[in-house]
Amino acid sequence: MIRIPQAIHDDMIAHAREGFPLEVCGILGGEGESVSAIYRMTNTDASNEHFMMEPREQFAVVKDLRAKGLTMLAIYHSHPETPARPSEEDIKLALTPDVSYLIISLAAADAVVKSYKISAGNVQQEQIETIV
Amino acid sequence: MKITINGKEMLLVENSARTIDSLLEELDVSQRLYVTVELNGDILDRPTHETTPVAEGDVIEFLYFMGGGSSHVD
C-alpha cells in the first residue's frame, strides 16, 4: 500500500492533464509508505507514448530527498490515451528497486490512478490510500 | 580507500584496477547498462564506466534509468 496526500494525488492528475497529449512523469518521496513530496520531472522524450527522465534532474531529486531525510517512494507517469496498466516497456524498464510505479490514465473522462510493485517482470497492483 | 556512494561513506580494499563498472559489480548492481553514474558532480558517459578509475575521496552517485511508455497497452 502507498499513502498519498489528496493534494499530491490531485497534483499528479493536474500534471498529467497539463501535459496532455504528451506523457508526463515525476517522482514521489516520503517515509515508509507515506508520500510527502512530489517532484514534477521533464519528459525528455516529449512523446505521447514514451517517457524518459533527465538524469541531472533525477540526481537533483535524489539529493534533495536525502537532505530532507526522505526516500524515493514512487515513480509516476501518465498514459494519455490508454488504461492505467503497465505496458511491456513499463515493466521492462521498472529497474529502480523498492519503489512503487504509479500510472495516471486519462483515457476516460475521469482520471484513473493505479499503483504497482514491479520486480523482475512481476507486476502486482497495490492499494492507494489517499489521506487528507 | 574511502569513497562516498549515494551519500554513504564506504571503505574499500585498495585496488588500483577498480573502475566505476567493476565497483558497481562489487556492489551487486544489476542491469548496469541502465545505470547512470555521477562522479564528483559530473555525469559520466556510459562507455567510460569500464575505463574510469575509482580514486580516494570520490563522491559517486548512481541511479537507474527511469522511463517507460504507454504503447502496447490494450
Backbone of each chain as ProteinMPNN parsed JSONL, in Angstrom:
{"seq_chain_A": "MIRIPQAIHDDMIAHAREGFPLEVCGILGGEGESVSAIYRMTNTDASNEHFMMEPREQFAVVKDLRAKGLTMLAIYHSHPETPARPSEEDIKLALTPDVSYLIISLAAADAVVKSYKISAGNVQQEQIETIV", "coords_chain_A": {"N_chain_A": [[0.838, -1.196, 0.0], [0.364, 2.276, -0.633], [0.461, 5.475, 0.734], [-0.976, 8.513, -0.033], [-1.091, 11.972, 0.145], [-4.077, 13.838, -0.426], [-3.738, 16.238, -1.8], [-1.335, 15.888, -3.203], [-1.981, 13.696, -4.749], [-3.967, 14.871, -6.317], [-2.367, 16.732, -7.589], [-0.695, 15.179, -9.195], [-2.55, 14.283, -11.078], [-3.332, 16.726, -12.148], [-0.916, 17.496, -13.268], [-0.679, 15.526, -15.254], [-2.874, 16.209, -16.862], [-2.178, 18.804, -17.632], [0.018, 18.256, -19.196], [-1.0, 16.786, -21.269], [-1.35, 16.273, -24.805], [0.879, 14.737, -24.283], [2.959, 12.33, -22.569], [3.564, 12.601, -19.082], [5.85, 12.773, -16.292], [7.121, 11.899, -13.029], [8.37, 12.055, -9.633], [7.783, 10.655, -6.449], [8.312, 11.301, -3.048], [9.034, 10.327, 0.368], [8.366, 8.837, 3.555], [8.591, 5.519, 4.76], [5.525, 4.132, 4.038], [4.333, 6.42, 3.348], [3.719, 9.166, 1.386], [5.149, 12.384, 0.945], [6.155, 14.312, -0.647], [6.302, 15.731, -3.905], [7.744, 15.651, -7.106], [7.778, 17.146, -10.068], [8.885, 16.011, -13.139], [10.967, 16.399, -16.086], [9.903, 15.17, -19.165], [11.976, 13.933, -21.282], [11.592, 12.709, -23.677], [9.352, 13.855, -24.701], [6.88, 12.799, -25.674], [3.89, 11.14, -26.82], [3.672, 8.536, -26.234], [5.812, 7.618, -24.779], [8.136, 7.952, -22.023], [10.984, 9.534, -20.594], [13.186, 10.245, -18.061], [15.268, 13.061, -17.15], [18.626, 12.711, -16.467], [20.16, 14.55, -14.876], [18.197, 15.943, -13.488], [17.11, 13.82, -12.096], [19.226, 13.101, -10.357], [19.353, 15.446, -8.876], [16.904, 15.423, -7.551], [17.124, 13.097, -6.004], [19.191, 13.857, -4.277], [18.024, 16.026, -3.012], [15.903, 14.806, -1.694], [17.359, 13.184, 0.051], [18.619, 15.118, 1.617], [16.463, 16.06, 2.985], [15.818, 13.981, 4.549], [14.24, 12.061, 3.44], [13.012, 9.389, 1.303], [13.005, 8.009, -2.036], [9.875, 7.068, -3.031], [8.126, 6.468, -5.08], [7.656, 6.284, -8.636], [6.064, 8.113, -11.058], [3.993, 8.169, -14.001], [2.152, 9.299, -16.872], [-0.516, 7.887, -18.801], [-1.716, 8.988, -21.553], [-3.751, 8.165, -23.287], [-4.394, 5.554, -22.841], [-5.184, 2.675, -20.742], [-4.639, 2.535, -17.114], [-2.509, 0.672, -16.778], [0.559, -1.125, -16.563], [2.692, -1.008, -19.378], [4.386, -3.235, -21.68], [6.862, -2.085, -22.018], [6.973, -0.426, -19.783], [7.177, -2.36, -17.792], [9.54, -3.672, -18.437], [11.361, -1.624, -18.057], [11.189, -0.991, -15.421], [13.256, -0.559, -13.286], [14.317, 0.563, -10.987], [14.82, -0.331, -7.707], [12.547, -1.275, -5.043], [10.547, 0.687, -5.172], [7.318, 2.18, -5.811], [5.285, 2.032, -8.728], [3.46, 4.32, -10.311], [0.645, 4.933, -12.332], [-1.094, 7.26, -14.232], [-4.038, 7.406, -15.798], [-5.567, 8.968, -18.522], [-7.493, 8.119, -20.152], [-10.205, 7.936, -19.897], [-12.996, 10.104, -19.07], [-12.852, 10.752, -16.371], [-9.926, 10.844, -14.519], [-7.788, 8.054, -13.865], [-5.921, 6.557, -11.34], [-3.434, 4.27, -10.649], [-1.431, 1.995, -8.744], [1.577, 0.119, -8.739], [3.714, -2.582, -7.807], [6.664, -3.555, -9.222], [8.842, -5.998, -10.183], [11.536, -7.664, -11.537], [10.025, -8.356, -13.778], [7.651, -9.169, -12.696], [4.432, -8.158, -11.826], [2.505, -6.435, -9.527], [-0.446, -5.164, -8.405], [-1.046, -2.514, -6.125], [-2.682, -1.145, -3.235], [-3.87, 2.201, -3.157], [-3.968, 4.629, -0.78], [-5.578, 7.517, -0.176], [-4.897, 10.386, 1.68], [-5.907, 12.993, 3.904]], "CA_chain_A": [[0.0, 0.0, 0.0], [1.055, 3.555, -0.595], [-0.428, 6.54, 1.229], [-0.678, 9.742, -0.761], [-1.969, 13.096, 0.492], [-5.005, 14.186, -1.503], [-3.198, 17.347, -2.598], [-0.319, 15.354, -4.12], [-2.746, 12.879, -5.698], [-4.591, 15.818, -7.259], [-1.315, 17.394, -8.364], [-0.271, 14.248, -10.251], [-3.572, 14.304, -12.134], [-3.227, 18.04, -12.794], [0.295, 17.425, -14.096], [-0.998, 14.717, -16.433], [-3.784, 16.98, -17.73], [-1.426, 19.933, -18.206], [0.951, 17.754, -20.2], [-1.722, 16.112, -22.346], [-1.44, 14.827, -25.061], [2.146, 14.044, -24.047], [3.129, 11.684, -21.267], [4.34, 13.337, -18.085], [6.466, 11.856, -15.334], [7.564, 12.542, -11.804], [8.86, 11.232, -8.519], [7.19, 10.921, -5.137], [9.193, 10.951, -1.942], [8.386, 10.291, 1.676], [8.935, 7.911, 4.543], [7.771, 4.309, 4.903], [4.518, 4.027, 2.972], [3.631, 7.701, 3.281], [4.28, 10.171, 0.491], [5.051, 13.753, 1.452], [6.757, 15.257, -1.593], [6.15, 15.415, -5.326], [8.678, 16.345, -7.998], [7.439, 17.034, -11.488], [10.116, 15.848, -13.895], [10.882, 16.639, -17.525], [9.906, 14.014, -20.054], [12.872, 14.337, -22.366], [11.088, 12.15, -24.934], [8.256, 14.71, -25.186], [6.156, 11.862, -26.53], [2.564, 10.688, -26.405], [3.73, 7.105, -25.925], [7.022, 7.243, -24.029], [8.75, 8.982, -21.18], [12.339, 9.297, -20.11], [13.585, 11.348, -17.183], [16.564, 13.666, -17.411], [19.46, 12.252, -15.356], [20.558, 15.616, -13.927], [17.042, 16.19, -12.623], [16.983, 12.67, -11.203], [20.229, 13.213, -9.286], [18.983, 16.587, -8.023], [15.797, 14.998, -6.688], [17.644, 12.14, -5.023], [19.965, 14.602, -3.269], [17.087, 16.832, -2.232], [15.215, 13.881, -0.787], [18.307, 12.772, 1.098], [18.821, 16.267, 2.518], [15.248, 16.207, 3.793], [15.592, 12.755, 5.323], [13.19, 11.282, 2.779], [13.474, 8.469, 0.272], [12.137, 7.916, -3.207], [8.871, 6.027, -2.811], [7.378, 6.104, -6.286], [7.869, 6.943, -9.926], [4.763, 8.135, -11.745], [3.897, 8.722, -15.349], [0.777, 9.278, -17.369], [-0.911, 7.249, -20.05], [-2.726, 9.945, -22.017], [-4.883, 7.595, -24.034], [-4.513, 4.114, -22.588], [-5.525, 2.405, -19.334], [-3.607, 2.663, -16.07], [-1.815, -0.612, -16.606], [1.924, -1.016, -17.104], [2.952, -1.575, -20.702], [5.575, -4.104, -21.711], [8.021, -1.21, -21.832], [6.985, -0.031, -18.37], [7.628, -3.497, -16.975], [10.958, -3.913, -18.745], [12.2, -0.522, -17.579], [10.968, -0.76, -13.987], [14.551, -1.035, -12.796], [14.637, 1.104, -9.67], [14.262, -1.258, -6.713], [11.859, -0.835, -3.82], [9.654, 1.833, -5.344], [6.046, 1.91, -6.47], [5.158, 2.626, -10.063], [2.104, 4.828, -10.448], [0.232, 5.323, -13.685], [-2.283, 8.093, -14.281], [-4.658, 7.265, -17.115], [-6.543, 9.985, -18.924], [-8.255, 7.523, -21.251], [-11.627, 8.222, -19.662], [-13.234, 11.49, -18.642], [-12.28, 10.851, -15.028], [-8.588, 10.25, -14.452], [-7.64, 6.861, -13.031], [-4.552, 6.406, -10.856], [-3.189, 2.962, -10.044], [-0.047, 1.82, -8.296], [2.073, -1.247, -8.913], [5.069, -3.004, -7.498], [7.158, -4.291, -10.378], [10.186, -6.504, -9.918], [11.946, -8.785, -12.39], [8.942, -8.711, -14.686], [6.423, -9.477, -11.967], [3.643, -6.952, -11.576], [1.471, -6.613, -8.514], [-1.112, -3.903, -8.086], [-1.139, -2.248, -4.694], [-3.719, -0.185, -2.867], [-3.519, 3.585, -2.891], [-4.833, 5.271, 0.224], [-5.39, 8.968, -0.184], [-5.093, 10.916, 3.029], [-6.122, 14.449, 3.937]], "C_chain_A": [[0.877, 1.25, 0.0], [0.045, 4.622, -0.184], [-0.013, 7.855, 0.577], [-1.621, 10.846, -0.288], [-2.84, 13.477, -0.706], [-4.425, 15.269, -2.405], [-2.157, 16.854, -3.603], [-0.975, 14.474, -5.172], [-3.362, 13.785, -6.766], [-3.528, 16.456, -8.157], [-0.783, 16.479, -9.474], [-1.267, 14.275, -11.412], [-3.516, 15.632, -12.889], [-2.021, 18.072, -13.723], [-0.001, 16.671, -15.391], [-1.894, 15.493, -17.399], [-3.05, 18.147, -18.391], [-0.517, 19.468, -19.335], [0.289, 17.113, -21.397], [-1.56, 16.888, -23.654], [-0.132, 14.066, -24.841], [2.114, 13.316, -22.705], [3.906, 12.63, -20.353], [4.89, 12.327, -17.09], [6.925, 12.632, -14.1], [7.958, 11.531, -10.749], [8.13, 11.648, -7.252], [8.179, 10.474, -4.062], [8.431, 10.947, -0.633], [9.119, 9.359, 2.606], [8.016, 6.709, 4.675], [6.827, 4.16, 3.736], [3.886, 5.369, 2.66], [4.369, 8.726, 2.441], [4.119, 11.556, 1.115], [5.62, 14.781, 0.479], [6.529, 14.78, -3.023], [7.131, 16.269, -6.12], [8.217, 16.097, -9.432], [8.746, 16.995, -12.284], [9.872, 16.145, -15.371], [10.853, 15.312, -18.264], [10.74, 14.392, -21.269], [12.454, 13.741, -23.708], [10.013, 13.047, -25.543], [7.369, 13.927, -26.152], [4.792, 11.543, -25.945], [2.582, 9.24, -25.928], [4.937, 6.687, -25.092], [7.392, 8.355, -23.054], [10.153, 8.548, -20.807], [12.724, 10.503, -19.262], [14.993, 11.816, -17.52], [17.478, 13.348, -16.231], [19.856, 13.358, -14.372], [19.414, 15.942, -12.97], [16.882, 15.048, -11.627], [17.967, 12.788, -10.037], [19.855, 14.341, -8.329], [17.868, 16.186, -7.058], [16.301, 14.05, -5.604], [18.397, 12.863, -3.905], [19.042, 15.448, -2.398], [16.325, 15.965, -1.23], [16.121, 13.496, 0.381], [18.498, 13.894, 2.111], [17.637, 16.46, 3.446], [14.945, 14.967, 4.633], [14.497, 11.881, 4.739], [13.826, 10.299, 1.794], [12.513, 8.504, -0.912], [11.161, 6.765, -2.98], [8.195, 5.577, -4.097], [7.847, 6.905, -7.488], [6.508, 6.937, -10.615], [4.921, 8.619, -13.175], [2.466, 8.587, -15.819], [0.666, 8.426, -18.627], [-2.031, 8.115, -20.611], [-3.964, 9.297, -22.634], [-5.082, 6.111, -23.798], [-4.747, 3.887, -21.095], [-4.318, 2.498, -18.393], [-3.007, 1.304, -15.746], [-0.415, -0.48, -17.189], [2.046, -1.696, -18.464], [4.138, -2.535, -20.607], [6.83, -3.283, -21.449], [8.128, -0.756, -20.376], [7.577, -1.136, -17.495], [9.128, -3.739, -17.181], [11.854, -2.864, -18.105], [11.929, -0.145, -16.116], [12.181, -1.285, -13.229], [14.882, -0.562, -11.387], [14.002, 0.217, -8.6], [13.485, -0.55, -5.611], [11.06, 0.454, -3.985], [8.343, 1.345, -5.943], [6.043, 2.603, -7.819], [3.698, 3.022, -10.254], [1.84, 5.243, -11.886], [-1.064, 6.111, -13.581], [-2.849, 7.96, -15.694], [-5.668, 8.378, -17.333], [-7.424, 9.445, -20.046], [-9.747, 7.786, -21.112], [-11.761, 9.658, -19.161], [-12.654, 11.733, -17.248], [-10.917, 10.154, -15.011], [-8.595, 9.046, -13.513], [-6.178, 6.743, -12.638], [-4.427, 5.023, -10.207], [-1.708, 2.832, -9.726], [0.34, 0.348, -8.378], [3.46, -1.4, -8.29], [5.53, -3.879, -8.662], [8.596, -4.707, -10.089], [10.445, -7.716, -10.787], [10.783, -9.273, -13.252], [7.638, -9.059, -14.02], [5.718, -8.188, -11.563], [2.559, -7.254, -10.554], [0.857, -5.257, -8.201], [-1.175, -3.737, -6.571], [-2.194, -1.165, -4.461], [-3.111, 1.219, -2.714], [-4.498, 4.121, -1.863], [-4.551, 6.766, 0.165], [-5.733, 9.497, 1.204], [-5.198, 12.446, 2.968], [-4.999, 15.093, 4.721]], "O_chain_A": [[1.974, 1.268, 0.558], [-1.076, 4.665, -0.69], [1.151, 8.252, 0.631], [-2.838, 10.665, -0.322], [-2.391, 13.439, -1.852], [-4.595, 15.229, -3.623], [-2.102, 17.347, -4.73], [-0.585, 14.493, -6.34], [-3.286, 13.498, -7.961], [-3.767, 16.691, -9.342], [-0.459, 16.948, -10.565], [-0.875, 14.286, -12.579], [-3.637, 15.665, -14.113], [-2.093, 18.609, -14.828], [0.372, 17.11, -16.479], [-1.695, 15.439, -18.613], [-3.272, 18.443, -19.566], [-0.304, 20.188, -20.31], [0.927, 16.913, -22.43], [-1.63, 18.116, -23.607], [-0.04, 12.884, -25.173], [1.33, 13.658, -21.82], [4.789, 13.362, -20.8], [4.457, 11.176, -17.049], [7.09, 13.851, -14.132], [7.886, 10.319, -10.954], [7.892, 12.832, -7.012], [8.794, 9.412, -4.161], [7.33, 11.489, -0.533], [10.32, 9.121, 2.471], [6.794, 6.86, 4.7], [7.255, 4.071, 2.585], [3.004, 5.458, 1.807], [5.5, 9.103, 2.746], [3.096, 11.862, 1.728], [5.574, 15.982, 0.745], [6.559, 13.583, -3.308], [7.32, 17.453, -5.839], [8.267, 14.972, -9.931], [9.608, 17.856, -12.111], [8.736, 16.145, -15.843], [11.68, 14.435, -18.016], [10.267, 15.084, -22.17], [12.899, 14.204, -24.758], [9.782, 13.011, -26.752], [7.141, 14.34, -27.29], [4.569, 11.66, -24.74], [1.634, 8.772, -25.298], [5.065, 5.515, -24.738], [7.023, 9.517, -23.225], [10.461, 7.36, -20.719], [12.599, 11.646, -19.702], [15.797, 11.079, -18.091], [17.139, 13.682, -15.096], [19.884, 13.126, -13.163], [19.639, 16.189, -11.785], [16.56, 15.272, -10.46], [17.595, 12.6, -8.879], [20.02, 14.212, -7.115], [17.887, 16.567, -5.888], [15.947, 14.186, -4.433], [18.256, 12.521, -2.731], [19.255, 15.571, -1.192], [16.131, 16.345, -0.076], [15.703, 13.486, 1.539], [18.533, 13.651, 3.317], [17.785, 16.963, 4.56], [13.939, 14.916, 5.34], [13.898, 11.065, 5.439], [15.019, 10.374, 1.498], [11.376, 8.963, -0.805], [11.573, 5.626, -2.763], [7.741, 4.437, -4.197], [8.353, 8.021, -7.376], [5.874, 5.89, -10.741], [5.842, 9.364, -13.511], [1.67, 7.851, -15.236], [1.616, 8.274, -19.396], [-3.18, 7.987, -20.187], [-5.075, 9.814, -22.519], [-5.871, 5.477, -24.498], [-4.538, 4.787, -20.282], [-3.163, 2.534, -18.818], [-3.002, 0.857, -14.599], [-0.222, 0.202, -18.196], [1.565, -2.811, -18.666], [4.802, -2.623, -19.574], [7.743, -3.724, -20.752], [9.218, -0.705, -19.807], [8.366, -0.879, -16.587], [9.875, -3.976, -16.231], [12.964, -3.165, -17.665], [12.387, 0.894, -15.639], [12.12, -2.344, -12.603], [15.643, -1.215, -10.673], [12.784, 0.034, -8.587], [13.736, 0.613, -5.294], [10.917, 1.223, -3.035], [8.263, 0.252, -6.503], [6.707, 3.62, -8.021], [2.816, 2.168, -10.348], [2.694, 5.823, -12.558], [-2.013, 5.683, -12.924], [-2.208, 8.358, -16.667], [-6.494, 8.687, -16.475], [-8.027, 10.212, -20.797], [-10.465, 7.849, -22.109], [-10.771, 10.33, -18.871], [-12.05, 12.772, -16.981], [-10.789, 9.009, -15.443], [-9.307, 9.022, -12.509], [-5.293, 6.818, -13.491], [-5.214, 4.659, -9.333], [-0.856, 3.468, -10.347], [-0.47, -0.542, -8.12], [4.257, -0.463, -8.258], [4.849, -4.836, -9.034], [9.452, -3.874, -9.791], [9.675, -8.677, -10.78], [10.594, -10.477, -13.423], [6.621, -9.23, -14.692], [6.329, -7.261, -11.032], [1.795, -8.208, -10.7], [1.547, -4.326, -7.786], [-1.339, -4.709, -5.834], [-2.541, -0.392, -5.354], [-1.999, 1.386, -2.213], [-5.712, 4.07, -2.06], [-3.434, 7.216, 0.423], [-6.728, 9.103, 1.812], [-4.638, 13.087, 2.079], [-4.976, 16.314, 4.877]]}, "seq_chain_B": "MKITINGKEMLLVENSARTIDSLLEELDVSQRLYVTVELNGDILDRPTHETTPVAEGDVIEFLYFMGGGSSHVD", "coords_chain_B": {"N_chain_B": [[40.67, 2.535, 1.181], [38.614, 5.355, 1.011], [35.431, 6.198, -0.019], [32.485, 7.927, -1.173], [29.293, 6.789, -1.616], [26.248, 7.228, -3.073], [25.607, 8.998, -1.019], [26.555, 7.751, 1.243], [29.354, 7.002, 3.245], [32.001, 4.798, 2.413], [34.233, 2.173, 3.008], [36.764, 0.764, 1.137], [38.693, -2.013, 0.026], [41.97, -1.428, -1.073], [42.465, -1.194, -4.538], [43.94, -0.933, -7.419], [43.017, -1.431, -9.901], [40.39, -0.979, -9.949], [37.421, 0.078, -11.426], [34.703, 2.294, -12.332], [32.674, 0.656, -13.362], [33.456, -1.895, -12.424], [33.294, -1.424, -9.733], [30.527, -1.062, -9.401], [29.776, -3.622, -10.001], [30.961, -4.972, -7.855], [29.289, -4.048, -5.906], [27.062, -5.445, -6.392], [25.268, -4.433, -8.255], [22.777, -4.757, -10.495], [21.826, -5.045, -13.999], [23.517, -3.116, -15.257], [23.847, -1.686, -17.563], [21.81, 0.056, -17.64], [22.307, 1.958, -15.805], [23.005, 5.16, -14.547], [25.763, 7.197, -13.821], [27.128, 9.521, -11.596], [30.057, 11.193, -11.078], [31.855, 12.805, -8.756], [30.256, 15.051, -9.182], [29.97, 15.202, -11.938], [28.271, 13.846, -14.684], [28.873, 10.704, -16.034], [29.715, 9.508, -19.285], [28.233, 6.585, -20.472], [29.863, 4.599, -21.819], [32.346, 5.061, -20.653], [32.365, 3.964, -18.167], [33.702, 1.592, -17.804], [36.322, 2.231, -17.95], [36.958, 4.31, -16.328], [38.762, 5.133, -13.509], [38.374, 4.449, -9.972], [38.912, 6.621, -7.318], [40.572, 7.597, -4.263], [38.48, 9.298, -2.007], [36.509, 9.883, -3.842], [33.267, 10.982, -4.818], [30.431, 9.399, -5.456], [27.489, 8.951, -7.243], [24.766, 6.951, -8.132], [22.118, 5.865, -10.241], [19.162, 4.306, -11.551], [18.106, 4.239, -14.978], [15.145, 5.935, -15.716], [12.257, 5.383, -17.18], [9.691, 4.707, -19.635], [6.579, 3.728, -21.106], [3.434, 4.144, -22.875], [2.698, 2.64, -24.998], [1.426, -0.329, -26.576], [-0.473, -1.039, -24.658], [-3.413, -2.578, -23.99]], "CA_chain_B": [[40.202, 3.638, 0.355], [37.305, 5.827, 1.442], [34.662, 6.926, -1.022], [31.086, 8.144, -0.786], [28.388, 6.259, -2.635], [24.853, 7.585, -2.797], [25.503, 9.71, 0.25], [27.091, 6.984, 2.367], [30.784, 6.718, 3.171], [32.28, 3.368, 2.316], [35.652, 1.82, 2.987], [37.027, -0.315, 0.187], [40.068, -2.515, -0.071], [42.697, -0.792, -2.174], [42.521, -1.974, -5.774], [44.255, 0.062, -8.444], [42.335, -1.791, -11.148], [38.946, -0.773, -9.78], [36.773, 1.095, -12.261], [33.309, 2.537, -11.968], [31.872, -0.533, -13.674], [33.776, -3.006, -11.514], [32.752, -1.058, -8.42], [29.092, -1.385, -9.412], [29.692, -5.084, -9.93], [31.255, -5.331, -6.456], [28.12, -3.675, -5.108], [25.943, -6.28, -6.865], [24.299, -3.641, -9.013], [22.407, -5.484, -11.708], [21.379, -4.24, -15.152], [24.382, -1.932, -15.21], [23.712, -0.904, -18.794], [20.753, 1.044, -17.418], [22.687, 2.779, -14.652], [23.69, 6.425, -14.8], [26.693, 7.471, -12.724], [27.686, 10.866, -11.412], [31.326, 11.107, -10.356], [32.29, 14.135, -8.28], [29.403, 16.1, -9.75], [29.853, 15.123, -13.394], [27.676, 12.604, -15.173], [29.792, 10.001, -16.933], [29.191, 8.796, -20.448], [28.192, 5.182, -20.08], [31.02, 3.791, -22.275], [33.553, 5.292, -19.849], [32.268, 3.296, -16.857], [34.654, 0.48, -17.714], [37.71, 2.723, -18.002], [37.171, 5.384, -15.36], [39.187, 4.56, -12.222], [37.819, 4.972, -8.719], [40.032, 7.163, -6.546], [40.332, 8.001, -2.873], [37.693, 10.514, -1.808], [35.487, 10.09, -4.87], [31.856, 11.035, -4.442], [29.765, 8.714, -6.569], [26.046, 8.741, -7.166], [24.268, 6.208, -9.286], [20.697, 5.545, -10.244], [18.714, 3.613, -12.758], [17.291, 4.886, -16.0], [13.72, 5.962, -15.383], [11.497, 5.634, -18.384], [8.659, 3.725, -19.945], [5.711, 4.206, -22.164], [2.062, 3.644, -22.874], [2.394, 1.845, -26.188], [1.143, -1.75, -26.341], [-1.412, -1.286, -23.563], [-4.732, -2.797, -24.611]], "C_chain_B": [[38.801, 4.04, 0.812], [36.651, 6.598, 0.286], [33.249, 7.126, -0.485], [30.194, 7.69, -1.939], [26.946, 6.534, -2.224], [24.685, 8.13, -1.377], [26.083, 8.986, 1.443], [28.585, 6.747, 2.17], [31.005, 5.217, 3.188], [33.787, 3.159, 2.273], [35.838, 0.625, 2.062], [38.474, -0.76, 0.281], [40.734, -1.853, -1.272], [42.754, -1.729, -3.382], [42.712, -0.988, -6.916], [43.541, -0.222, -9.761], [40.838, -1.492, -11.085], [38.46, 0.364, -10.679], [35.348, 1.303, -11.76], [32.474, 1.28, -12.207], [32.179, -1.676, -12.717], [33.304, -2.715, -10.098], [31.262, -1.403, -8.345], [28.892, -2.895, -9.331], [29.953, -5.572, -8.504], [30.052, -5.084, -5.563], [26.873, -4.457, -5.507], [24.855, -5.464, -7.549], [24.014, -4.373, -10.323], [22.002, -4.51, -12.81], [22.203, -2.957, -15.283], [24.332, -1.098, -16.48], [22.683, 0.206, -18.637], [21.056, 1.97, -16.245], [23.403, 4.047, -15.124], [24.533, 6.756, -13.575], [27.142, 8.926, -12.754], [28.938, 10.719, -10.557], [31.793, 12.515, -10.02], [31.544, 15.262, -8.997], [29.23, 16.062, -11.25], [29.245, 13.779, -13.805], [28.602, 11.982, -16.211], [29.046, 9.46, -18.149], [29.29, 7.305, -20.15], [29.408, 4.372, -20.581], [32.277, 3.987, -21.421], [33.496, 4.592, -18.486], [33.35, 2.235, -16.685], [36.102, 0.955, -17.701], [38.002, 3.805, -16.966], [37.566, 4.794, -14.008], [38.465, 5.205, -11.043], [38.985, 5.4, -7.84], [39.588, 7.525, -5.133], [39.515, 9.303, -2.827], [36.627, 10.767, -2.854], [34.091, 10.114, -4.255], [31.057, 10.533, -5.647], [28.276, 8.595, -6.27], [25.678, 7.871, -8.356], [22.786, 5.949, -9.119], [20.327, 4.895, -11.566], [17.984, 4.561, -13.703], [15.835, 4.829, -15.556], [12.947, 6.354, -16.631], [10.465, 4.55, -18.594], [7.787, 4.262, -21.047], [4.365, 3.536, -22.158], [1.723, 2.848, -24.121], [2.194, 0.386, -25.785], [0.378, -1.985, -25.044], [-2.778, -1.431, -24.206], [-5.814, -1.994, -23.894]], "O_chain_B": [[37.919, 3.196, 0.978], [37.238, 7.511, -0.295], [32.876, 6.553, 0.539], [30.328, 8.147, -3.074], [26.497, 6.117, -1.157], [23.758, 7.773, -0.651], [26.108, 9.533, 2.545], [29.031, 6.351, 1.094], [30.306, 4.469, 3.871], [34.513, 3.879, 1.588], [35.155, -0.391, 2.191], [39.364, 0.036, 0.582], [40.141, -1.735, -2.344], [43.057, -2.914, -3.246], [41.778, -0.3, -7.328], [43.47, 0.643, -10.634], [40.11, -1.724, -12.05], [39.02, 1.46, -10.682], [34.863, 0.584, -10.886], [31.668, 0.889, -11.362], [31.265, -2.355, -12.248], [32.957, -3.629, -9.349], [30.795, -1.965, -7.354], [27.966, -3.381, -8.681], [29.265, -6.462, -8.005], [29.819, -5.807, -4.594], [25.772, -4.178, -5.031], [23.668, -5.77, -7.433], [24.907, -4.576, -11.145], [21.857, -3.31, -12.578], [21.656, -1.861, -15.404], [24.73, 0.067, -16.477], [22.677, 1.173, -19.398], [20.176, 2.677, -15.754], [24.283, 4.002, -15.983], [24.081, 6.615, -12.439], [27.485, 9.473, -13.802], [28.885, 10.187, -9.449], [32.088, 13.312, -10.911], [32.127, 16.281, -9.366], [28.422, 16.815, -11.793], [29.659, 12.721, -13.33], [29.054, 12.649, -17.142], [27.902, 9.016, -18.051], [30.303, 6.826, -19.641], [29.931, 3.542, -19.837], [33.182, 3.154, -21.467], [34.47, 4.623, -17.735], [33.849, 2.006, -15.584], [37.012, 0.16, -17.465], [39.158, 4.172, -16.753], [36.796, 4.037, -13.418], [38.012, 6.347, -11.114], [39.933, 4.641, -7.64], [38.406, 7.727, -4.856], [39.825, 10.273, -3.52], [35.907, 11.762, -2.77], [33.782, 9.379, -3.317], [31.023, 11.164, -6.703], [27.872, 8.19, -5.18], [26.215, 8.036, -9.451], [22.274, 5.831, -8.006], [21.072, 4.933, -12.545], [17.346, 5.53, -13.291], [15.358, 3.799, -15.081], [12.983, 7.502, -17.075], [10.38, 3.595, -17.822], [8.19, 5.131, -21.82], [4.168, 2.499, -21.524], [0.58, 2.422, -24.29], [2.73, -0.069, -24.775], [0.559, -3.017, -24.398], [-3.252, -0.521, -24.886], [-6.982, -2.054, -24.276]]}, "name": "protein", "num_of_chains": 2, "seq": "MIRIPQAIHDDMIAHAREGFPLEVCGILGGEGESVSAIYRMTNTDASNEHFMMEPREQFAVVKDLRAKGLTMLAIYHSHPETPARPSEEDIKLALTPDVSYLIISLAAADAVVKSYKISAGNVQQEQIETIVMKITINGKEMLLVENSARTIDSLLEELDVSQRLYVTVELNGDILDRPTHETTPVAEGDVIEFLYFMGGGSSHVD"}
